[in-house]
Amino acid sequence: MTHAWMPRRLLRTGRVAIVAASTLSLIALAGCGGGSVSGNSQDSEGKTDILVWTQTTGDTAKALKGIVEDFNGSQSTYVVQTQYAGTSDQFTPKLINAVTNDQGPDLVLGDSTPQKLSQVIQTGKVVPLDDRLDAEGAKITKKNFSAGMLSTGTFDGKIYSLPTEGGDYALYYNKAMFAKAGITSPPTTWAEVAADAAKLTSGKQYGIYLPIGPGEWPVFTWQSALWSAGGEFLSADNKKIAFNSPEGVAALTAWTDILRAGHAYPSSLATPADGQGTAGFSSGKVAMVLTGAYNQKLLDDGVGKENVGVTAFPTINEPAMNIGTNNSYVLQGTTEEQDGAWDFLNYFLTPDVQARWDVASGYLPTNMETADAPAFKEFVAKDPRLQVLVDQLAYAKARPSVLAYDEVSAALATEIEKALLGKKTPTQALADAATKGQAALDKQ
């Protein structure tokens, strides 16, 4: 096995043996990563090696292997090999350590924490993509993405990464419970959620589970309620906290009122394996839960596919959704390495290839043309519930791309939990979160 601490020059020295064994090598990462050192980056056949770091495992890794093999067979200039680079909590520190020591990949494919990319950009090793996207004859351009999608990789006015895997969330509900309670249609507003939750609460069964607990999930979902109420998370220049507003209070109150009335599960259902309450839904503890297509099979298996309904995220004043994306970006290397990384990223983002990946992985399209690809349309036709999640992408927005986002989010998650548990009013909770969040913004 090739160890992760081995610089990429050595990876490439052994390329003939690697190719002979397998076109794709998923190498377990034990240390900080391969190398982005300049040097001999060509194999014995004169092709340029392109090293791609991923966070992909299991069946999706097999699907990626097929895509990589097809790319390698489609042209004679580059040979892509992938390397497993660790889980999301490990990834950014390892990448920063690698690139600051002139090591690392040519391309990161599917970084699951794109809001942390600003930390990597500070190393000076991430290649801006604007010129390539604007180039005459470019296969993938800015027009392929919605404004919200593009914003996930935009820092200080430059595009450093592109969303390659999309996701959002919706309100999942138990049809059998709804029918028993005499509810004939799913709620479309948070006021309707509150009314339905009251009808669905009985004994140890609650109407809904609202995200309670530390971590990003409560903040990620609540931001959609904030936007729906007409509020903003940060100021337009990303320098001031903006969620501490009348709109923010209205958004949080929409949740705390349901809990205070006793119609939402009164504590956290989050576990290491389930941060979104899906186990509570499957066991009949709650009738509604916020989650995404990636958990749909779990819910289907739990209560039966015929009993699992999906409706858009409820509104306060207007439709709103927060984009979840995994983003990909090119890192500094030789001209050939950067060109090869870009060519593979373009290939991966073409509608037919992305559709193939989405069907295999459960992600949603980021290239707007992918939604019309035959393979993806056939996939959605088999389960029309997915169309709800696809439709929300048209108006979805992204979390702000700022260095201090993690600290701001952590402070807000703590205070949202206190408000939901009745320890603080929404006004108090948001004011305290704003104080801590502003301090983080001021020092970034």
C-alpha positions as CSV (number, residue, x, y, z in Angstrom):
1,M,0.0,0.0,0.0
2,T,1.2,3.5,-0.8
3,H,1.1,5.6,2.4
4,A,-0.4,9.0,2.5
5,W,2.7,10.7,3.7
6,M,4.5,9.7,0.5
7,P,5.0,12.8,-1.8
8,R,3.3,12.6,-5.1
9,R,6.6,12.5,-7.0
10,L,7.0,9.0,-5.5
11,L,3.4,8.1,-6.3
12,R,4.2,9.0,-9.9
13,T,7.5,7.1,-10.0
14,G,5.5,4.0,-9.3
15,R,2.7,4.9,-11.7
16,V,3.4,2.0,-14.2
17,A,2.8,-0.5,-11.4
18,I,-0.3,1.3,-10.2
19,V,-1.8,1.4,-13.7
20,A,-1.0,-2.3,-14.3
21,A,-2.8,-3.1,-11.1
22,S,-5.8,-0.8,-11.5
23,T,-6.8,2.4,-13.3
24,L,-8.2,3.7,-10.0
25,S,-6.5,3.4,-6.7
26,L,-8.4,4.3,-3.5
27,I,-5.6,4.8,-1.0
28,A,-6.4,5.0,2.7
29,L,-5.1,8.2,4.1
30,A,-2.9,7.8,7.2
31,G,-1.3,11.2,7.3
32,C,-1.5,14.5,5.6
33,G,-1.7,13.5,2.0
34,G,0.2,13.0,-1.3
35,G,2.2,15.8,-2.9
36,S,1.7,18.8,-5.1
37,V,5.4,19.1,-5.8
38,S,6.5,20.1,-9.3
39,G,8.6,17.6,-11.1
40,N,8.1,14.6,-13.3
41,S,4.3,14.3,-13.4
42,Q,4.2,12.1,-16.5
43,D,4.0,8.3,-16.6
44,S,5.9,6.1,-19.0
45,E,3.3,6.6,-21.7
46,G,3.7,10.3,-21.7
47,K,0.4,11.0,-19.9
48,T,0.2,13.5,-17.1
49,D,-1.0,12.0,-13.8
50,I,-3.8,13.9,-12.0
51,L,-4.2,13.1,-8.3
52,V,-7.7,13.7,-7.0
53,W,-8.6,13.7,-3.3
54,T,-12.1,12.5,-2.4
55,Q,-14.2,11.7,0.7
56,T,-16.0,9.0,-1.1
57,T,-16.4,5.4,0.3
58,G,-18.4,2.3,-0.2
59,D,-20.7,1.9,-3.2
60,T,-20.3,5.5,-4.3
61,A,-16.6,4.9,-4.5
62,K,-17.3,2.1,-7.0
63,A,-19.4,4.5,-9.0
64,L,-16.7,7.1,-9.0
65,K,-14.2,4.4,-10.1
66,G,-16.3,3.8,-13.2
67,I,-16.5,7.5,-14.1
68,V,-12.7,7.9,-13.7
69,E,-12.0,4.9,-15.8
70,D,-14.3,6.2,-18.5
71,F,-12.6,9.6,-18.4
72,N,-9.1,8.0,-18.6
73,G,-10.3,6.0,-21.6
74,S,-11.8,9.0,-23.3
75,Q,-8.6,10.9,-23.9
76,S,-4.8,10.2,-24.2
77,T,-3.4,13.2,-22.3
78,Y,-4.2,12.5,-18.6
79,V,-4.5,9.7,-16.1
80,V,-6.7,10.4,-13.1
81,Q,-6.2,8.5,-9.9
82,T,-8.2,9.1,-6.7
83,Q,-7.2,9.0,-3.1
84,Y,-9.5,8.8,-0.1
85,A,-8.7,11.8,2.0
86,G,-10.6,11.3,5.2
87,T,-13.9,12.4,6.7
88,S,-15.1,16.0,6.7
89,D,-13.9,16.9,10.2
90,Q,-10.4,15.7,9.2
91,F,-10.3,17.0,5.7
92,T,-9.5,20.7,5.8
93,P,-6.6,20.5,8.4
94,K,-5.0,17.7,6.4
95,L,-5.3,19.6,3.1
96,I,-3.9,22.8,4.6
97,N,-1.0,20.8,6.1
98,A,-0.3,19.2,2.7
99,V,-0.4,22.2,0.5
100,T,1.6,24.4,2.9
101,N,4.3,21.7,2.5
102,D,4.0,21.7,-1.3
103,Q,2.1,18.4,-1.2
104,G,-1.5,17.5,-1.9
105,P,-3.7,16.8,-4.8
106,D,-4.3,18.5,-8.2
107,L,-8.0,18.5,-7.6
108,V,-10.3,18.2,-4.6
109,L,-13.5,16.5,-5.6
110,G,-16.5,16.9,-3.4
111,D,-15.3,18.8,-0.3
112,S,-18.2,18.4,2.1
113,T,-17.3,21.6,4.0
114,P,-17.0,24.2,1.3
115,Q,-17.7,27.0,3.8
116,K,-14.2,26.2,5.2
117,L,-12.5,26.7,1.8
118,S,-11.5,30.3,2.8
119,Q,-9.0,28.7,5.2
120,V,-7.4,26.8,2.3
121,I,-7.5,29.9,0.0
122,Q,-5.3,31.7,2.6
123,T,-2.5,29.3,1.7
124,G,-2.4,30.8,-1.8
125,K,-2.7,27.3,-3.3
126,V,-6.3,27.3,-4.6
127,V,-6.6,28.3,-8.3
128,P,-9.3,30.9,-9.2
129,L,-11.6,29.6,-11.9
130,D,-13.1,32.8,-13.3
131,D,-10.8,32.9,-16.4
132,R,-11.5,29.3,-17.2
133,L,-15.3,29.7,-16.8
134,D,-15.2,32.8,-19.0
135,A,-12.9,31.4,-21.7
136,E,-14.2,31.3,-25.2
137,G,-15.5,27.8,-26.0
138,A,-15.6,26.7,-22.4
139,K,-17.7,23.6,-21.8
140,I,-18.7,24.5,-18.3
141,T,-19.4,28.2,-17.7
142,K,-21.0,30.4,-15.0
143,K,-24.3,30.1,-16.9
144,N,-24.5,26.4,-15.9
145,F,-25.1,27.3,-12.3
146,S,-27.7,29.3,-10.4
147,A,-26.5,32.4,-8.6
148,G,-26.9,30.5,-5.3
149,M,-24.9,27.6,-6.5
150,L,-22.0,29.8,-7.7
151,S,-22.0,31.7,-4.4
152,T,-21.0,28.6,-2.6
153,G,-17.5,28.8,-4.1
154,T,-17.1,32.6,-4.3
155,F,-14.8,34.4,-1.9
156,D,-13.9,38.1,-2.2
157,G,-15.5,38.3,-5.6
158,K,-13.6,35.4,-7.1
159,I,-14.8,31.8,-7.9
160,Y,-12.5,29.3,-6.3
161,S,-14.7,26.2,-6.3
162,L,-17.7,24.8,-8.1
163,P,-20.5,22.8,-6.6
164,T,-20.3,19.3,-7.9
165,E,-22.9,17.6,-5.6
166,G,-26.1,19.3,-4.5
167,G,-28.5,18.7,-1.7
168,D,-31.2,20.3,0.3
169,Y,-33.9,19.3,2.7
170,A,-37.7,19.3,2.9
171,L,-40.5,18.4,5.3
172,Y,-41.0,14.7,5.4
173,Y,-44.3,13.5,6.9
174,N,-46.0,10.2,7.9
175,K,-49.1,9.9,5.6
176,A,-50.7,7.2,7.8
177,M,-50.5,9.5,10.9
178,F,-51.8,12.4,8.9
179,A,-54.8,10.3,7.7
180,K,-55.5,9.1,11.2
181,A,-55.5,12.7,12.4
182,G,-57.9,13.8,9.7
183,I,-55.3,15.9,7.8
184,T,-55.8,15.7,4.1
185,S,-52.9,17.7,2.8
186,P,-49.4,18.6,4.0
187,P,-48.6,22.0,5.5
188,T,-47.1,24.7,3.4
189,T,-46.5,27.3,6.1
190,W,-45.1,27.2,9.6
191,A,-48.5,28.3,10.9
192,E,-50.0,25.2,9.2
193,V,-47.2,23.1,10.7
194,A,-48.1,24.3,14.1
195,A,-51.8,23.5,13.6
196,D,-51.1,20.1,12.2
197,A,-48.6,19.3,14.9
198,A,-51.3,19.9,17.5
199,K,-53.6,17.4,15.8
200,L,-50.7,14.8,15.5
201,T,-49.6,15.0,19.1
202,S,-51.0,12.3,21.4
203,G,-49.4,10.5,24.3
204,K,-45.8,9.8,23.5
205,Q,-46.3,10.8,19.8
206,Y,-45.4,14.3,18.8
207,G,-46.3,16.3,15.7
208,I,-42.8,17.2,14.6
209,Y,-39.1,17.0,15.5
210,L,-37.3,20.3,15.3
211,P,-33.5,20.3,15.1
212,I,-32.1,20.7,18.7
213,G,-28.5,20.4,19.6
214,P,-25.0,21.6,18.8
215,G,-23.5,21.4,15.3
216,E,-24.4,22.9,12.0
217,W,-27.7,21.2,11.3
218,P,-30.0,23.4,13.4
219,V,-28.3,26.5,12.0
220,F,-28.4,25.2,8.4
221,T,-32.2,24.5,8.6
222,W,-33.1,27.6,10.6
223,Q,-31.4,29.8,8.0
224,S,-34.2,28.9,5.6
225,A,-36.8,30.0,8.1
226,L,-34.9,33.3,8.6
227,W,-34.8,33.9,4.8
228,S,-38.4,33.0,4.5
229,A,-39.3,35.6,7.1
230,G,-37.3,38.2,5.1
231,G,-34.2,38.3,7.2
232,E,-30.5,37.9,6.4
233,F,-27.8,36.0,8.2
234,L,-25.0,38.6,7.7
235,S,-24.8,42.1,6.2
236,A,-24.2,42.4,2.4
237,D,-20.5,42.8,3.0
238,N,-20.4,39.8,5.4
239,K,-18.9,42.0,8.2
240,K,-21.9,42.4,10.5
241,I,-24.3,39.9,12.1
242,A,-27.8,40.4,10.7
243,F,-29.8,37.5,12.1
244,N,-30.5,39.4,15.3
245,S,-33.5,41.2,13.8
246,P,-37.3,41.2,14.0
247,E,-37.3,38.7,11.1
248,G,-34.9,36.5,13.0
249,V,-37.1,36.6,16.1
250,A,-40.1,35.7,14.0
251,A,-38.3,32.8,12.4
252,L,-37.2,31.4,15.8
253,T,-40.5,32.1,17.4
254,A,-42.2,29.9,14.8
255,W,-40.3,27.0,16.2
256,T,-40.3,27.8,19.9
257,D,-44.1,28.3,19.9
258,I,-44.6,24.7,18.7
259,L,-42.3,23.4,21.4
260,R,-43.8,25.5,24.1
261,A,-47.3,24.2,23.1
262,G,-46.0,20.7,23.6
263,H,-46.4,19.6,20.0
264,A,-42.8,19.1,19.1
265,Y,-40.4,16.4,20.5
266,P,-39.1,18.2,23.7
267,S,-35.5,17.2,23.5
268,S,-32.8,16.3,21.1
269,L,-33.1,13.1,19.0
270,A,-29.6,13.6,17.6
271,T,-27.2,10.7,17.9
272,P,-23.8,10.0,16.4
273,A,-25.5,8.1,13.6
274,D,-28.6,10.3,13.2
275,G,-28.4,14.0,13.6
276,Q,-31.8,14.7,12.0
277,G,-34.3,12.7,13.9
278,T,-34.9,10.0,11.3
279,A,-34.9,7.3,13.9
280,G,-37.6,9.1,15.8
281,F,-39.7,9.3,12.6
282,S,-39.2,5.6,11.8
283,S,-40.1,4.5,15.3
284,G,-43.3,6.6,15.3
285,K,-42.2,9.1,17.9
286,V,-42.7,12.0,15.5
287,A,-45.0,12.6,12.5
288,M,-42.8,15.2,10.7
289,V,-39.1,15.8,10.4
290,L,-36.7,17.9,8.3
291,T,-34.3,15.9,6.3
292,G,-33.2,15.2,2.7
293,A,-33.3,12.7,-0.1
294,Y,-30.1,11.0,1.3
295,N,-32.3,9.8,4.3
296,Q,-35.4,8.9,2.3
297,K,-34.6,5.2,2.1
298,L,-34.2,5.0,5.8
299,L,-37.6,6.5,6.3
300,D,-39.2,4.3,3.6
301,D,-37.7,1.2,5.3
302,G,-38.9,2.4,8.7
303,V,-42.6,3.2,8.1
304,G,-43.1,2.0,4.5
305,K,-42.6,3.9,1.3
306,E,-46.3,4.3,0.9
307,N,-46.4,6.3,4.1
308,V,-43.6,8.7,3.5
309,G,-44.6,12.0,2.0
310,V,-42.4,15.0,1.0
311,T,-43.4,18.6,0.9
312,A,-41.4,21.8,0.4
313,F,-39.8,23.5,3.4
314,P,-42.6,25.5,5.0
315,T,-42.7,29.2,4.5
316,I,-43.2,32.2,6.8
317,N,-43.6,34.9,4.1
318,E,-41.9,33.5,1.0
319,P,-40.2,30.2,-0.2
320,A,-36.7,29.8,1.0
321,M,-34.1,27.1,1.0
322,N,-30.4,26.7,2.0
323,I,-28.2,24.9,-0.4
324,G,-26.1,22.0,0.8
325,T,-23.2,21.4,-1.7
326,N,-20.0,19.5,-1.9
327,N,-17.6,21.6,-3.9
328,S,-14.5,20.9,-6.0
329,Y,-11.5,23.0,-6.8
330,V,-8.1,23.0,-8.5
331,L,-4.9,23.4,-6.6
332,Q,-1.6,24.8,-7.8
333,G,0.7,22.6,-9.8
334,T,2.3,22.5,-13.2
335,T,0.3,23.9,-16.1
336,E,-0.3,20.4,-17.3
337,E,-1.6,19.3,-13.9
338,Q,-3.9,22.3,-13.5
339,D,-5.2,21.8,-17.1
340,G,-5.8,18.1,-16.4
341,A,-7.6,18.8,-13.1
342,W,-9.8,21.3,-14.9
343,D,-10.5,18.9,-17.8
344,F,-11.6,16.1,-15.4
345,L,-13.8,18.6,-13.4
346,N,-15.5,19.7,-16.6
347,Y,-16.1,16.0,-17.5
348,F,-17.6,15.3,-14.1
349,L,-19.9,18.3,-14.4
350,T,-21.3,17.5,-17.9
351,P,-25.0,16.7,-17.6
352,D,-24.8,13.0,-18.6
353,V,-21.9,12.2,-16.2
354,Q,-23.3,14.2,-13.3
355,A,-26.7,12.5,-13.8
356,R,-24.9,9.2,-13.7
357,W,-23.2,10.2,-10.4
358,D,-26.4,11.7,-8.9
359,V,-28.4,8.5,-9.6
360,A,-25.6,6.4,-8.0
361,S,-25.0,8.7,-5.0
362,G,-28.3,10.3,-4.2
363,Y,-27.1,13.8,-4.7
364,L,-29.0,16.5,-6.6
365,P,-27.8,18.3,-9.8
366,T,-25.7,21.4,-9.5
367,N,-25.3,22.0,-13.2
368,M,-28.8,23.2,-14.2
369,E,-28.7,21.2,-17.4
370,T,-28.4,18.0,-15.5
371,A,-32.0,18.1,-14.4
372,D,-33.0,17.6,-18.0
373,A,-30.5,14.7,-18.6
374,P,-32.5,11.5,-19.6
375,A,-30.9,9.4,-16.9
376,F,-31.8,11.9,-14.1
377,K,-35.4,12.5,-15.5
378,E,-35.9,8.7,-15.5
379,F,-34.5,8.6,-11.9
380,V,-37.0,11.2,-10.7
381,A,-39.9,9.7,-12.6
382,K,-39.4,6.5,-10.6
383,D,-39.9,8.5,-7.4
384,P,-41.7,11.8,-8.0
385,R,-41.1,12.8,-4.3
386,L,-37.6,13.8,-5.4
387,Q,-39.0,16.6,-7.6
388,V,-39.9,18.6,-4.5
389,L,-36.2,18.8,-3.6
390,V,-35.1,19.5,-7.1
391,D,-37.6,22.3,-7.5
392,Q,-36.4,24.0,-4.3
393,L,-32.9,24.5,-5.8
394,A,-34.3,27.1,-8.2
395,Y,-34.6,29.6,-5.3
396,A,-32.1,28.2,-2.9
397,K,-29.3,30.4,-1.3
398,A,-26.0,29.5,0.2
399,R,-24.4,30.1,3.6
400,P,-21.9,33.0,3.7
401,S,-18.4,32.1,2.7
402,V,-16.4,33.7,5.5
403,L,-13.5,32.6,7.6
404,A,-15.4,33.0,10.8
405,Y,-18.4,31.0,9.7
406,D,-17.7,28.1,12.0
407,E,-17.5,30.2,15.1
408,V,-20.6,32.2,14.2
409,S,-22.6,29.0,13.5
410,A,-21.4,27.3,16.7
411,A,-22.6,30.3,18.8
412,L,-25.9,30.4,17.1
413,A,-26.5,26.7,17.4
414,T,-25.9,26.9,21.1
415,E,-28.4,29.8,21.5
416,I,-31.0,28.2,19.2
417,E,-30.9,25.1,21.5
418,K,-31.4,27.3,24.6
419,A,-34.4,29.0,23.0
420,L,-36.0,25.7,21.9
421,L,-35.6,24.2,25.3
422,G,-37.2,27.2,26.9
423,K,-34.1,28.5,28.7
424,K,-34.1,31.8,26.8
425,T,-36.5,33.8,24.8
426,P,-35.9,34.0,21.0
427,T,-34.9,37.6,21.4
428,Q,-32.4,36.9,24.2
429,A,-31.0,33.9,22.4
430,L,-30.4,35.7,19.1
431,A,-28.9,38.8,20.9
432,D,-26.4,36.6,22.7
433,A,-25.5,34.6,19.6
434,A,-25.1,37.9,17.7
435,T,-22.6,39.2,20.4
436,K,-20.5,36.1,20.1
437,G,-20.8,35.9,16.4
438,Q,-19.8,39.6,15.9
439,A,-16.7,39.0,18.0
440,A,-15.7,36.2,15.7
441,L,-16.3,38.3,12.6
442,D,-14.3,41.2,14.0
443,K,-11.2,39.1,14.6
444,Q,-11.2,37.2,11.4
